[in-house]
């Protein structure tokens, strides 16, 4: 015997639920896209803030290195005077000169760090000069400040959890 079975689902994908399916999928996709956008914005703001404070740090570090060079030069001048007076051996003068040279190298590295920090911040802010014109110089206007304040940990945790786009998207 030979049996054929033919099934034609006439009512497949028919009905109210199936018509709303695409709308529900689109709403879910919209929500996921919104969460991804919020996460991208949070990441961008963090990167810009981090680059800004890295620039502040590198400029302050350059100032410290310049002060260190001045102190090393003062020590060298003092050692030269003491060597002429016969108070110290010549090796101390060589040590002081080596220290000055080391501090000058540190300043070159600090200047390179400032330039790199400016370039990073300029790139994140999408600041570019006209062709042939020098790039705009980014100069921080704030310095870090510290102030003590009390934090309610439960309230802070609840706020943090409600504002996390990475958790809302999963």
Phi, psi and omega per residue, in radians:
X1 nan 2.598 3.132
X2 -2.183 2.220 -3.119
X3 -2.150 2.326 3.048
X4 -1.954 2.413 3.103
X5 -2.191 2.078 -3.113
X6 -2.049 2.193 3.125
X7 -2.185 2.223 3.087
X8 -2.204 1.822 -3.112
X9 -1.289 1.724 -3.110
X10 -1.243 -0.492 -3.068
X11 -1.831 0.266 3.091
X12 -1.157 2.478 -3.121
X13 0.940 0.650 3.135
X14 -2.105 2.472 3.047
X15 2.143 3.047 -3.065
X16 -1.121 -0.756 -3.092
X17 -1.131 -0.676 -3.116
X18 -1.244 -0.569 3.110
X19 -1.202 -0.608 -3.123
X20 -1.457 -0.196 -3.087
X21 -0.999 -0.831 -3.135
X22 -1.121 -0.617 3.105
X23 -1.163 -0.749 3.119
X24 -1.139 -0.713 3.100
X25 -1.106 -0.750 3.128
X26 -1.119 -0.699 3.101
X27 -1.107 -0.761 3.110
X28 -1.107 -0.722 3.112
X29 -1.117 -0.669 3.105
X30 -1.110 -0.745 3.131
X31 -1.132 -0.746 3.121
X32 -1.124 -0.738 3.124
X33 -1.109 -0.699 3.094
X34 -1.101 -0.721 3.107
X35 -1.151 -0.682 3.097
X36 -1.138 -0.684 3.101
X37 -1.106 -0.789 3.115
X38 -1.068 -0.705 3.118
X39 -1.134 -0.711 3.111
X40 -1.119 -0.674 3.109
X41 -1.161 -0.754 3.111
X42 -1.075 -0.760 3.132
X43 -1.108 -0.735 -3.134
X44 -1.138 -0.773 3.119
X45 -1.074 -0.732 3.123
X46 -1.085 -0.787 -3.129
X47 -1.086 -0.717 3.135
X48 -1.173 -0.770 3.113
X49 -1.086 -0.741 3.134
X50 -1.104 -0.741 3.117
X51 -1.139 -0.658 3.115
X52 -1.096 -0.850 -3.106
X53 -1.248 -0.487 3.014
X54 -1.146 -0.644 3.074
X55 -1.152 -0.757 3.094
X56 -1.032 -0.796 -3.141
X57 -1.077 -0.804 -3.079
X58 -1.157 -0.596 3.084
X59 -1.200 -0.696 3.087
X60 -1.169 -0.670 3.112
X61 -1.111 -0.672 3.082
X62 -1.086 -0.723 3.106
X63 -1.071 -0.741 3.125
X64 -1.094 -0.743 -3.140
X65 -1.155 -0.632 3.092
X66 -1.157 -0.714 3.086
X67 -1.121 -0.680 3.102
X68 -1.105 -0.681 3.082
X69 -1.115 -0.733 3.125
X70 -1.077 -0.714 3.114
X71 -1.165 -0.677 3.106
X72 -1.145 -0.663 3.092
X73 -1.149 -0.697 3.081
X74 -1.076 -0.737 3.109
X75 -1.112 -0.694 3.117
X76 -1.097 -0.775 3.119
X77 -1.099 -0.720 3.116
X78 -1.113 -0.751 3.134
X79 -1.153 -0.643 3.095
X80 -1.096 -0.728 3.123
X81 -1.163 -0.721 -3.140
X82 -1.213 -0.551 3.091
X83 -1.183 -0.712 3.101
X84 -1.107 -0.604 3.133
X85 -1.399 -0.179 3.123
X86 1.423 0.360 -3.101
X87 -1.476 -0.623 -3.086
X88 -2.095 2.755 3.087
X89 -1.355 2.809 -3.112
X90 -1.087 -0.416 -3.131
X91 -1.108 -0.564 3.118
X92 -1.145 -0.597 3.099
X93 -1.173 -0.719 3.102
X94 -1.122 -0.674 3.089
X95 -1.093 -0.713 3.141
X96 -1.165 -0.704 3.094
X97 -1.126 -0.708 3.101
X98 -1.106 -0.646 3.121
X99 -1.158 -0.708 3.101
X100 -1.102 -0.780 3.124
X101 -1.094 -0.689 3.108
X102 -1.108 -0.735 3.129
X103 -1.163 -0.615 3.093
X104 -1.152 -0.679 3.076
X105 -1.135 -0.671 3.106
X106 -1.098 -0.649 3.128
X107 -1.163 -0.711 3.099
X108 -1.060 -0.735 3.107
X109 -1.149 -0.691 3.136
X110 -1.155 -0.666 3.099
X111 -1.138 -0.701 3.091
X112 -1.116 -0.656 3.117
X113 -1.149 -0.695 3.094
X114 -1.097 -0.782 3.141
X115 -1.088 -0.764 3.126
X116 -1.111 -0.705 3.119
X117 -1.142 -0.701 3.090
X118 -1.121 -0.740 3.137
X119 -1.097 -0.733 3.136
X120 -1.091 -0.818 3.141
X121 -1.151 -0.725 3.122
X122 -1.071 -0.695 3.121
X123 -1.160 -0.777 -3.138
X124 -1.127 -0.592 3.130
X125 -1.495 -0.066 -3.134
X126 1.024 0.760 3.078
X127 -1.670 2.088 3.086
X128 -2.378 2.526 3.125
X129 -1.452 2.884 3.051
X130 -1.193 2.795 -3.133
X131 -1.075 2.255 -3.138
X132 1.521 -0.329 3.140
X133 -1.560 2.619 3.109
X134 -1.177 2.666 3.105
X135 -1.183 2.566 3.106
X136 -1.145 2.447 3.131
X137 -1.537 2.278 3.133
X138 -1.719 2.065 3.138
X139 -2.076 2.097 3.140
X140 -1.142 2.483 -3.135
X141 -1.809 -0.170 -3.121
X142 -2.073 2.722 2.983
X143 -2.085 2.704 -3.128
X144 -1.095 2.471 3.079
X145 -2.254 2.619 3.120
X146 -2.132 2.395 3.074
X147 -2.590 2.441 -3.114
X148 -1.516 2.385 3.021
X149 -2.646 2.695 -3.084
X150 -1.553 2.511 3.138
X151 -2.144 2.250 2.995
X152 -1.438 1.904 -2.993
X153 -1.117 -0.656 -3.137
X154 -1.166 -0.751 3.119
X155 -1.151 -0.724 3.130
X156 -1.116 -0.723 3.126
X157 -1.123 -0.770 3.141
X158 -1.116 -0.726 3.110
X159 -1.122 -0.763 -3.126
X160 -1.105 -0.758 -3.109
X161 -1.183 -0.571 -3.122
X162 -1.379 -0.289 -3.102
X163 -1.931 0.386 -3.123
X164 -1.726 1.854 -3.136
X165 -1.148 -0.505 -3.137
X166 -1.168 -0.572 3.088
X167 -1.374 -0.568 -3.131
X168 -1.222 -0.477 -3.109
X169 -1.446 -0.231 -3.085
X170 -1.672 nan nan
